[in-house]
């Protein structure tokens, strides 16, 4: 019995990345007997910059594939309705289980895509700068003149941007 591969090879790396791009999870790929375990793949990622780059690009492609899958799932209404018997009467009724499952599949892909490509698929975040314990930012060590100069510069820059926007 040969066992799982543990030595890095470009062929195995290519197969792993190709399968990732096809939408498979690393867990699913590594569950195959002829593939290395996840720990081995993580070791390769830590030690091989070329594989790390190839893997990162595969994960980006995987996020793009997930975006396409979300559209396919949303557009597929084949199981949204089902025939149901009500005594002698047969009617079409909404299949809530299938609809909820589709929503879960889309939400899961959105979550993963947002982590794989946060700039493209992640939520916009806004940072607020505050001082210690949420208080004001302390300006110790900055003279009043320097502070006034900085405020005046920021105001002038904002005024200049406003004038540019108005002239367009």
Secondary structure, 3 states (H helix, E strand, C coil): CCCCCCCCCHHHHHHHHHHHHCCCCHHHHHCCCCCCCHHHHHHHHHHCHHHHHHHHHHHHHHHHHHHHHHHHHHHCCCCCEEEEEECCEEEEEECHHHHHHHHHHHHHHHHHHHHHCHHHHCCCCCCCCCCHHHCCCCCCCCCHHHHHHHHHHHHHHHHHHHHHHHHC
